[in-house]
Amino acid sequence: MLNAAVVGLGWWGQYILNSLSISQKIKITRAIDINLGGVAELSEKYDVIFSNDLQDALDDNSIDLVILATPHSMHEDQVIRVAQAGKHVFCEKPLCLTGESAARVIAQCEVSGVKLGIGHERRFEPAMLEIQRMIQAGELGTVMHAESNFSHDKLANVPLGDWRTRAKDAPAAGMTGMGIHLTDSYINMLGPVEEVYAQTAKRVLDWEHGDVIGVQLRMKSSVTAYLSAILVTPLFLRYQVFGTDAWVEARNPTHPDTPGVTYLTVCRKGEEAKTKEFAWVDAVRSNFEAFADDINGIATYSNSNEQKLENIKTFEAICISALENRPVKVV
């Protein structure tokens, strides 16, 4: 059992605290947030030590793993501090906001001999794993194109001035909240991205970075792809891959933090489309426990450092493209 500290007790930090409360591989024993106003209620539910300074976790010899659910612009400094303290680190997405920053973080973890986990839980959803299996098995034929959308209004009422509304922490509309999951899935299933062209708009929210984004991508393999993310619409999750022999589509009626079935539809050449259901699993916990297995030498974590870096380089190119309204190469 790994002892962990979670840093950041907002919406997602509290979900992590709850999700791992029944894990057989990770036990959260510390929780840290700069604002301890709501700790009394949490302390009644969870048997953890609460404090307001990351250094408390770094100085605690019983802590094996530090989980960061903090504003994105803090990630580089915090990951490096945790790694230098000799503790494994799990960082919520995005890992960093630029490729250079991500490269420094990854290098520090490697030098310090610690493992680096990342909050891309959608890799662990059963329907997404089935799509990946189908691609790897050649069941789609030659992959031609992919399309996806991840949209919701769960954060639409966040007050102006909150870090999620600022371009410094969350550039390019819904990319840091939702779109970054889609680029991670594309990289995982289709390989590195070569070029992107992104457009954002400010339709309803008065957030600095807008509330809707659309991105056209071309992979290095020449597969094309498209993604979109909207911050002010009822929840919608769709992921579809088209091949010469078949296409496959996953649709989720609930957010990854909420139980609900996923509908996987497959249409093979010469056949009618067929749909089956996949039961919900807590993919967040699955991701953490796969990371724990890597730390313990049981299995290799599926998200390699190369893929982590590639995703942030792609994200940075999308941010530049949206800002300058032009295609941008991923370098």
Contacts in CASP RR format, 6 or more apart in sequence:
PFRMAT RR
TARGET T0000
AUTHOR 0000-0000-0000
METHOD contacts of the structure
MODEL  1
MLNAAVVGLGWWGQYILNSLSISQKIKITRAIDINLGGVAELSEKYDVIF
SNDLQDALDDNSIDLVILATPHSMHEDQVIRVAQAGKHVFCEKPLCLTGE
SAARVIAQCEVSGVKLGIGHERRFEPAMLEIQRMIQAGELGTVMHAESNF
SHDKLANVPLGDWRTRAKDAPAAGMTGMGIHLTDSYINMLGPVEEVYAQT
AKRVLDWEHGDVIGVQLRMKSSVTAYLSAILVTPLFLRYQVFGTDAWVEA
RNPTHPDTPGVTYLTVCRKGEEAKTKEFAWVDAVRSNFEAFADDINGIAT
YSNSNEQKLENIKTFEAICISALENRPVKVV
1 24 0 8 1.000
1 25 0 8 1.000
1 26 0 8 1.000
1 27 0 8 1.000
2 25 0 8 1.000
2 26 0 8 1.000
2 27 0 8 1.000
2 64 0 8 1.000
2 65 0 8 1.000
2 88 0 8 1.000
2 292 0 8 1.000
2 295 0 8 1.000
2 296 0 8 1.000
3 27 0 8 1.000
3 29 0 8 1.000
3 62 0 8 1.000
3 63 0 8 1.000
3 64 0 8 1.000
3 65 0 8 1.000
4 20 0 8 1.000
4 26 0 8 1.000
4 27 0 8 1.000
4 28 0 8 1.000
4 29 0 8 1.000
4 30 0 8 1.000
4 63 0 8 1.000
4 64 0 8 1.000
4 65 0 8 1.000
4 66 0 8 1.000
4 67 0 8 1.000
4 90 0 8 1.000
5 28 0 8 1.000
5 29 0 8 1.000
5 30 0 8 1.000
5 31 0 8 1.000
5 32 0 8 1.000
5 56 0 8 1.000
5 57 0 8 1.000
5 60 0 8 1.000
5 63 0 8 1.000
5 65 0 8 1.000
5 66 0 8 1.000
5 67 0 8 1.000
6 13 0 8 1.000
6 16 0 8 1.000
6 17 0 8 1.000
6 28 0 8 1.000
6 30 0 8 1.000
6 31 0 8 1.000
6 32 0 8 1.000
6 67 0 8 1.000
6 69 0 8 1.000
7 32 0 8 1.000
7 33 0 8 1.000
7 54 0 8 1.000
7 57 0 8 1.000
7 66 0 8 1.000
7 67 0 8 1.000
7 68 0 8 1.000
7 69 0 8 1.000
7 70 0 8 1.000
7 78 0 8 1.000
8 31 0 8 1.000
8 32 0 8 1.000
8 33 0 8 1.000
8 68 0 8 1.000
8 69 0 8 1.000
8 70 0 8 1.000
9 17 0 8 1.000
9 31 0 8 1.000
9 32 0 8 1.000
9 33 0 8 1.000
9 35 0 8 1.000
9 38 0 8 1.000
9 39 0 8 1.000
9 42 0 8 1.000
9 69 0 8 1.000
10 33 0 8 1.000
10 69 0 8 1.000
11 154 0 8 1.000
11 155 0 8 1.000
12 69 0 8 1.000
12 92 0 8 1.000
13 67 0 8 1.000
13 69 0 8 1.000
13 92 0 8 1.000
14 42 0 8 1.000
15 257 0 8 1.000
15 284 0 8 1.000
16 28 0 8 1.000
16 67 0 8 1.000
16 69 0 8 1.000
16 284 0 8 1.000
16 288 0 8 1.000
17 28 0 8 1.000
17 31 0 8 1.000
17 42 0 8 1.000
17 46 0 8 1.000
17 48 0 8 1.000
19 282 0 8 1.000
19 284 0 8 1.000
19 285 0 8 1.000
19 288 0 8 1.000
20 26 0 8 1.000
20 27 0 8 1.000
20 28 0 8 1.000
20 285 0 8 1.000
20 288 0 8 1.000
21 28 0 8 1.000
21 46 0 8 1.000
22 285 0 8 1.000
23 285 0 8 1.000
23 288 0 8 1.000
23 289 0 8 1.000
24 289 0 8 1.000
25 288 0 8 1.000
25 289 0 8 1.000
25 292 0 8 1.000
25 293 0 8 1.000
25 296 0 8 1.000
26 65 0 8 1.000
26 288 0 8 1.000
26 289 0 8 1.000
26 292 0 8 1.000
28 46 0 8 1.000
28 48 0 8 1.000
28 67 0 8 1.000
29 48 0 8 1.000
29 49 0 8 1.000
29 62 0 8 1.000
29 63 0 8 1.000
30 48 0 8 1.000
30 49 0 8 1.000
30 50 0 8 1.000
30 51 0 8 1.000
30 56 0 8 1.000
30 57 0 8 1.000
30 60 0 8 1.000
30 63 0 8 1.000
31 39 0 8 1.000
31 42 0 8 1.000
31 46 0 8 1.000
31 48 0 8 1.000
31 49 0 8 1.000
31 50 0 8 1.000
32 50 0 8 1.000
32 51 0 8 1.000
32 52 0 8 1.000
32 53 0 8 1.000
32 54 0 8 1.000
32 56 0 8 1.000
32 57 0 8 1.000
33 39 0 8 1.000
33 50 0 8 1.000
33 52 0 8 1.000
34 52 0 8 1.000
35 52 0 8 1.000
36 50 0 8 1.000
36 51 0 8 1.000
36 52 0 8 1.000
39 50 0 8 1.000
42 50 0 8 1.000
43 50 0 8 1.000
54 66 0 8 1.000
54 78 0 8 1.000
54 81 0 8 1.000
54 82 0 8 1.000
57 63 0 8 1.000
57 66 0 8 1.000
57 82 0 8 1.000
57 87 0 8 1.000
58 66 0 8 1.000
58 81 0 8 1.000
58 82 0 8 1.000
58 85 0 8 1.000
58 87 0 8 1.000
63 87 0 8 1.000
64 87 0 8 1.000
64 88 0 8 1.000
64 295 0 8 1.000
65 87 0 8 1.000
65 88 0 8 1.000
65 89 0 8 1.000
65 90 0 8 1.000
65 292 0 8 1.000
65 295 0 8 1.000
66 82 0 8 1.000
66 87 0 8 1.000
66 88 0 8 1.000
66 89 0 8 1.000
66 90 0 8 1.000
67 89 0 8 1.000
67 90 0 8 1.000
67 92 0 8 1.000
67 288 0 8 1.000
68 74 0 8 1.000
68 75 0 8 1.000
68 78 0 8 1.000
68 79 0 8 1.000
68 82 0 8 1.000
68 89 0 8 1.000
68 90 0 8 1.000
68 91 0 8 1.000
68 92 0 8 1.000
69 92 0 8 1.000
70 78 0 8 1.000
70 92 0 8 1.000
71 163 0 8 1.000
71 169 0 8 1.000
72 94 0 8 1.000
72 96 0 8 1.000
72 97 0 8 1.000
72 163 0 8 1.000
72 169 0 8 1.000
72 170 0 8 1.000
72 176 0 8 1.000
73 97 0 8 1.000
73 163 0 8 1.000
73 168 0 8 1.000
73 169 0 8 1.000
75 91 0 8 1.000
75 94 0 8 1.000
75 95 0 8 1.000
75 96 0 8 1.000
75 97 0 8 1.000
75 101 0 8 1.000
75 105 0 8 1.000
76 96 0 8 1.000
76 101 0 8 1.000
76 104 0 8 1.000
76 105 0 8 1.000
78 91 0 8 1.000
79 89 0 8 1.000
79 91 0 8 1.000
79 95 0 8 1.000
79 105 0 8 1.000
79 108 0 8 1.000
79 109 0 8 1.000
79 116 0 8 1.000
80 104 0 8 1.000
80 105 0 8 1.000
80 108 0 8 1.000
82 89 0 8 1.000
82 114 0 8 1.000
83 89 0 8 1.000
83 105 0 8 1.000
83 108 0 8 1.000
83 109 0 8 1.000
83 111 0 8 1.000
83 112 0 8 1.000
83 113 0 8 1.000
83 114 0 8 1.000
83 116 0 8 1.000
84 108 0 8 1.000
84 112 0 8 1.000
86 112 0 8 1.000
86 113 0 8 1.000
86 114 0 8 1.000
87 114 0 8 1.000
88 114 0 8 1.000
88 115 0 8 1.000
88 116 0 8 1.000
88 117 0 8 1.000
88 295 0 8 1.000
89 109 0 8 1.000
89 114 0 8 1.000
89 115 0 8 1.000
89 116 0 8 1.000
89 117 0 8 1.000
90 116 0 8 1.000
90 117 0 8 1.000
90 118 0 8 1.000
90 119 0 8 1.000
90 288 0 8 1.000
90 291 0 8 1.000
91 105 0 8 1.000
91 116 0 8 1.000
91 117 0 8 1.000
91 118 0 8 1.000
91 119 0 8 1.000
92 118 0 8 1.000
92 119 0 8 1.000
93 118 0 8 1.000
93 119 0 8 1.000
93 120 0 8 1.000
93 176 0 8 1.000
93 177 0 8 1.000
93 180 0 8 1.000
93 181 0 8 1.000
93 184 0 8 1.000
94 176 0 8 1.000
94 180 0 8 1.000
94 311 0 8 1.000
94 312 0 8 1.000
94 315 0 8 1.000
95 102 0 8 1.000
95 105 0 8 1.000
95 118 0 8 1.000
95 308 0 8 1.000
95 311 0 8 1.000
95 312 0 8 1.000
96 102 0 8 1.000
96 105 0 8 1.000
96 312 0 8 1.000
97 171 0 8 1.000
97 312 0 8 1.000
97 315 0 8 1.000
97 316 0 8 1.000
97 319 0 8 1.000
98 312 0 8 1.000
98 316 0 8 1.000
99 309 0 8 1.000
99 312 0 8 1.000
99 313 0 8 1.000
99 316 0 8 1.000
101 312 0 8 1.000
102 308 0 8 1.000
102 309 0 8 1.000
102 312 0 8 1.000
102 313 0 8 1.000
103 309 0 8 1.000
105 116 0 8 1.000
106 116 0 8 1.000
106 305 0 8 1.000
106 308 0 8 1.000
106 309 0 8 1.000
109 115 0 8 1.000
109 116 0 8 1.000
109 305 0 8 1.000
110 305 0 8 1.000
115 291 0 8 1.000
115 294 0 8 1.000
115 295 0 8 1.000
115 301 0 8 1.000
116 305 0 8 1.000
116 308 0 8 1.000
117 291 0 8 1.000
117 301 0 8 1.000
117 303 0 8 1.000
118 303 0 8 1.000
118 308 0 8 1.000
119 284 0 8 1.000
119 287 0 8 1.000
120 180 0 8 1.000
120 181 0 8 1.000
120 184 0 8 1.000
120 185 0 8 1.000
120 287 0 8 1.000
120 303 0 8 1.000
121 256 0 8 1.000
121 283 0 8 1.000
121 284 0 8 1.000
121 286 0 8 1.000
121 287 0 8 1.000
122 128 0 8 1.000
122 181 0 8 1.000
122 184 0 8 1.000
122 185 0 8 1.000
122 256 0 8 1.000
122 283 0 8 1.000
123 129 0 8 1.000
123 184 0 8 1.000
123 185 0 8 1.000
123 188 0 8 1.000
123 283 0 8 1.000
123 287 0 8 1.000
123 302 0 8 1.000
123 303 0 8 1.000
124 281 0 8 1.000
124 283 0 8 1.000
124 286 0 8 1.000
124 287 0 8 1.000
124 290 0 8 1.000
125 250 0 8 1.000
125 252 0 8 1.000
125 256 0 8 1.000
125 262 0 8 1.000
125 278 0 8 1.000
125 281 0 8 1.000
125 283 0 8 1.000
126 262 0 8 1.000
126 278 0 8 1.000
126 279 0 8 1.000
126 281 0 8 1.000
127 250 0 8 1.000
127 252 0 8 1.000
127 262 0 8 1.000
127 263 0 8 1.000
127 264 0 8 1.000
127 278 0 8 1.000
128 185 0 8 1.000
128 239 0 8 1.000
128 250 0 8 1.000
130 248 0 8 1.000
130 264 0 8 1.000
130 278 0 8 1.000
131 189 0 8 1.000
131 239 0 8 1.000
131 241 0 8 1.000
131 248 0 8 1.000
131 250 0 8 1.000
131 264 0 8 1.000
132 188 0 8 1.000
132 189 0 8 1.000
134 140 0 8 1.000
134 246 0 8 1.000
134 248 0 8 1.000
134 266 0 8 1.000
135 143 0 8 1.000
135 189 0 8 1.000
135 190 0 8 1.000
135 241 0 8 1.000
138 245 0 8 1.000
139 245 0 8 1.000
139 246 0 8 1.000
140 241 0 8 1.000
140 242 0 8 1.000
140 243 0 8 1.000
140 244 0 8 1.000
140 245 0 8 1.000
140 246 0 8 1.000
140 247 0 8 1.000
140 248 0 8 1.000
141 243 0 8 1.000
141 244 0 8 1.000
141 245 0 8 1.000
141 246 0 8 1.000
142 243 0 8 1.000
142 244 0 8 1.000
142 245 0 8 1.000
143 190 0 8 1.000
143 221 0 8 1.000
143 223 0 8 1.000
143 241 0 8 1.000
143 242 0 8 1.000
143 243 0 8 1.000
144 223 0 8 1.000
144 224 0 8 1.000
144 242 0 8 1.000
144 243 0 8 1.000
144 244 0 8 1.000
145 223 0 8 1.000
145 224 0 8 1.000
145 225 0 8 1.000
145 226 0 8 1.000
145 241 0 8 1.000
145 242 0 8 1.000
145 243 0 8 1.000
146 186 0 8 1.000
146 189 0 8 1.000
146 190 0 8 1.000
146 223 0 8 1.000
146 224 0 8 1.000
146 225 0 8 1.000
146 226 0 8 1.000
146 239 0 8 1.000
146 240 0 8 1.000
146 241 0 8 1.000
146 242 0 8 1.000
147 225 0 8 1.000
147 226 0 8 1.000
147 227 0 8 1.000
147 238 0 8 1.000
147 239 0 8 1.000
147 240 0 8 1.000
147 242 0 8 1.000
148 182 0 8 1.000
148 185 0 8 1.000
148 186 0 8 1.000
148 225 0 8 1.000
148 226 0 8 1.000
148 227 0 8 1.000
148 228 0 8 1.000
148 238 0 8 1.000
148 239 0 8 1.000
148 240 0 8 1.000
149 227 0 8 1.000
149 228 0 8 1.000
149 229 0 8 1.000
149 230 0 8 1.000
149 236 0 8 1.000
149 237 0 8 1.000
149 238 0 8 1.000
150 178 0 8 1.000
150 179 0 8 1.000
150 181 0 8 1.000
150 182 0 8 1.000
150 227 0 8 1.000
150 229 0 8 1.000
150 236 0 8 1.000
150 237 0 8 1.000
151 178 0 8 1.000
151 228 0 8 1.000
151 229 0 8 1.000
151 230 0 8 1.000
151 231 0 8 1.000
151 233 0 8 1.000
151 235 0 8 1.000
151 236 0 8 1.000
151 237 0 8 1.000
152 178 0 8 1.000
152 231 0 8 1.000
152 233 0 8 1.000
152 234 0 8 1.000
152 235 0 8 1.000
152 236 0 8 1.000
152 255 0 8 1.000
153 231 0 8 1.000
153 232 0 8 1.000
153 233 0 8 1.000
153 234 0 8 1.000
153 235 0 8 1.000
154 235 0 8 1.000
154 255 0 8 1.000
155 164 0 8 1.000
155 231 0 8 1.000
156 204 0 8 1.000
156 205 0 8 1.000
156 231 0 8 1.000
156 232 0 8 1.000
158 164 0 8 1.000
158 165 0 8 1.000
159 165 0 8 1.000
160 206 0 8 1.000
160 207 0 8 1.000
163 169 0 8 1.000
163 170 0 8 1.000
164 170 0 8 1.000
164 207 0 8 1.000
165 205 0 8 1.000
165 207 0 8 1.000
165 208 0 8 1.000
165 209 0 8 1.000
166 207 0 8 1.000
166 208 0 8 1.000
166 209 0 8 1.000
167 208 0 8 1.000
167 209 0 8 1.000
169 176 0 8 1.000
170 176 0 8 1.000
170 177 0 8 1.000
170 209 0 8 1.000
171 209 0 8 1.000
171 319 0 8 1.000
171 322 0 8 1.000
171 323 0 8 1.000
172 198 0 8 1.000
172 200 0 8 1.000
172 209 0 8 1.000
172 213 0 8 1.000
172 315 0 8 1.000
172 318 0 8 1.000
172 319 0 8 1.000
172 322 0 8 1.000
172 323 0 8 1.000
173 200 0 8 1.000
173 201 0 8 1.000
173 207 0 8 1.000
173 209 0 8 1.000
173 210 0 8 1.000
173 211 0 8 1.000
173 212 0 8 1.000
173 213 0 8 1.000
173 229 0 8 1.000
173 231 0 8 1.000
173 322 0 8 1.000
174 209 0 8 1.000
174 211 0 8 1.000
174 212 0 8 1.000
174 213 0 8 1.000
174 229 0 8 1.000
174 230 0 8 1.000
174 231 0 8 1.000
175 213 0 8 1.000
175 229 0 8 1.000
175 315 0 8 1.000
175 318 0 8 1.000
175 319 0 8 1.000
176 315 0 8 1.000
177 229 0 8 1.000
178 229 0 8 1.000
179 213 0 8 1.000
179 227 0 8 1.000
179 229 0 8 1.000
180 311 0 8 1.000
180 315 0 8 1.000
182 227 0 8 1.000
182 229 0 8 1.000
182 239 0 8 1.000
183 193 0 8 1.000
183 217 0 8 1.000
183 227 0 8 1.000
183 311 0 8 1.000
183 314 0 8 1.000
183 315 0 8 1.000
183 318 0 8 1.000
184 303 0 8 1.000
184 307 0 8 1.000
184 311 0 8 1.000
185 239 0 8 1.000
186 193 0 8 1.000
186 217 0 8 1.000
186 219 0 8 1.000
186 225 0 8 1.000
186 227 0 8 1.000
187 193 0 8 1.000
187 307 0 8 1.000
187 310 0 8 1.000
187 311 0 8 1.000
187 314 0 8 1.000
188 302 0 8 1.000
188 303 0 8 1.000
188 307 0 8 1.000
189 241 0 8 1.000
190 219 0 8 1.000
190 221 0 8 1.000
190 223 0 8 1.000
190 225 0 8 1.000
190 241 0 8 1.000
191 219 0 8 1.000
191 220 0 8 1.000
191 221 0 8 1.000
191 310 0 8 1.000
192 219 0 8 1.000
192 220 0 8 1.000
192 310 0 8 1.000
192 330 0 8 1.000
193 217 0 8 1.000
193 218 0 8 1.000
193 219 0 8 1.000
193 220 0 8 1.000
193 310 0 8 1.000
193 314 0 8 1.000
193 317 0 8 1.000
193 330 0 8 1.000
194 218 0 8 1.000
194 219 0 8 1.000
194 220 0 8 1.000
194 329 0 8 1.000
194 330 0 8 1.000
195 217 0 8 1.000
195 218 0 8 1.000
195 317 0 8 1.000
195 327 0 8 1.000
195 328 0 8 1.000
195 329 0 8 1.000
195 330 0 8 1.000
196 215 0 8 1.000
196 216 0 8 1.000
196 217 0 8 1.000
196 218 0 8 1.000
196 314 0 8 1.000
196 317 0 8 1.000
196 318 0 8 1.000
196 321 0 8 1.000
196 327 0 8 1.000
196 328 0 8 1.000
196 330 0 8 1.000
197 215 0 8 1.000
197 216 0 8 1.000
197 321 0 8 1.000
197 326 0 8 1.000
197 327 0 8 1.000
197 328 0 8 1.000
198 213 0 8 1.000
198 214 0 8 1.000
198 215 0 8 1.000
198 216 0 8 1.000
198 318 0 8 1.000
198 319 0 8 1.000
198 321 0 8 1.000
198 322 0 8 1.000
199 213 0 8 1.000
199 214 0 8 1.000
199 215 0 8 1.000
199 322 0 8 1.000
199 325 0 8 1.000
200 209 0 8 1.000
200 210 0 8 1.000
200 212 0 8 1.000
200 213 0 8 1.000
200 214 0 8 1.000
200 322 0 8 1.000
201 210 0 8 1.000
201 211 0 8 1.000
201 212 0 8 1.000
201 213 0 8 1.000
202 210 0 8 1.000
202 211 0 8 1.000
203 210 0 8 1.000
203 211 0 8 1.000
203 212 0 8 1.000
203 232 0 8 1.000
204 211 0 8 1.000
204 232 0 8 1.000
205 211 0 8 1.000
205 231 0 8 1.000
205 232 0 8 1.000
207 231 0 8 1.000
210 231 0 8 1.000
211 230 0 8 1.000
211 231 0 8 1.000
211 232 0 8 1.000
212 228 0 8 1.000
212 229 0 8 1.000
212 230 0 8 1.000
212 231 0 8 1.000
212 232 0 8 1.000
213 228 0 8 1.000
213 229 0 8 1.000
213 318 0 8 1.000
213 322 0 8 1.000
214 226 0 8 1.000
214 227 0 8 1.000
214 228 0 8 1.000
214 229 0 8 1.000
215 226 0 8 1.000
215 227 0 8 1.000
215 228 0 8 1.000
215 318 0 8 1.000
215 321 0 8 1.000
216 224 0 8 1.000
216 225 0 8 1.000
216 226 0 8 1.000
217 224 0 8 1.000
217 225 0 8 1.000
217 226 0 8 1.000
217 227 0 8 1.000
217 314 0 8 1.000
218 224 0 8 1.000
218 225 0 8 1.000
219 225 0 8 1.000
230 236 0 8 1.000
235 253 0 8 1.000
235 254 0 8 1.000
235 255 0 8 1.000
237 250 0 8 1.000
237 251 0 8 1.000
237 252 0 8 1.000
237 255 0 8 1.000
238 249 0 8 1.000
238 250 0 8 1.000
238 251 0 8 1.000
238 252 0 8 1.000
239 249 0 8 1.000
239 250 0 8 1.000
240 247 0 8 1.000
240 248 0 8 1.000
240 249 0 8 1.000
240 250 0 8 1.000
241 247 0 8 1.000
241 248 0 8 1.000
241 249 0 8 1.000
244 269 0 8 1.000
245 268 0 8 1.000
245 269 0 8 1.000
246 266 0 8 1.000
246 267 0 8 1.000
246 268 0 8 1.000
246 269 0 8 1.000
247 266 0 8 1.000
247 267 0 8 1.000
248 264 0 8 1.000
248 265 0 8 1.000
248 266 0 8 1.000
248 267 0 8 1.000
249 264 0 8 1.000
249 265 0 8 1.000
250 262 0 8 1.000
250 263 0 8 1.000
250 264 0 8 1.000
251 262 0 8 1.000
251 263 0 8 1.000
251 265 0 8 1.000
252 260 0 8 1.000
252 262 0 8 1.000
253 260 0 8 1.000
253 261 0 8 1.000
253 262 0 8 1.000
253 263 0 8 1.000
254 260 0 8 1.000
254 280 0 8 1.000
256 283 0 8 1.000
256 284 0 8 1.000
257 284 0 8 1.000
258 280 0 8 1.000
259 280 0 8 1.000
260 279 0 8 1.000
260 280 0 8 1.000
261 277 0 8 1.000
261 278 0 8 1.000
261 279 0 8 1.000
261 280 0 8 1.000
262 277 0 8 1.000
262 278 0 8 1.000
262 280 0 8 1.000
263 275 0 8 1.000
263 276 0 8 1.000
263 277 0 8 1.000
263 278 0 8 1.000
264 275 0 8 1.000
264 276 0 8 1.000
264 277 0 8 1.000
264 278 0 8 1.000
265 273 0 8 1.000
265 274 0 8 1.000
265 275 0 8 1.000
266 273 0 8 1.000
266 274 0 8 1.000
266 275 0 8 1.000
267 273 0 8 1.000
267 274 0 8 1.000
290 299 0 8 1.000
290 301 0 8 1.000
290 302 0 8 1.000
291 301 0 8 1.000
293 299 0 8 1.000
293 301 0 8 1.000
294 300 0 8 1.000
294 301 0 8 1.000
310 330 0 8 1.000
313 330 0 8 1.000
313 331 0 8 1.000
314 330 0 8 1.000
317 328 0 8 1.000
317 329 0 8 1.000
317 330 0 8 1.000
317 331 0 8 1.000
318 328 0 8 1.000
320 328 0 8 1.000
321 327 0 8 1.000
321 328 0 8 1.000
END
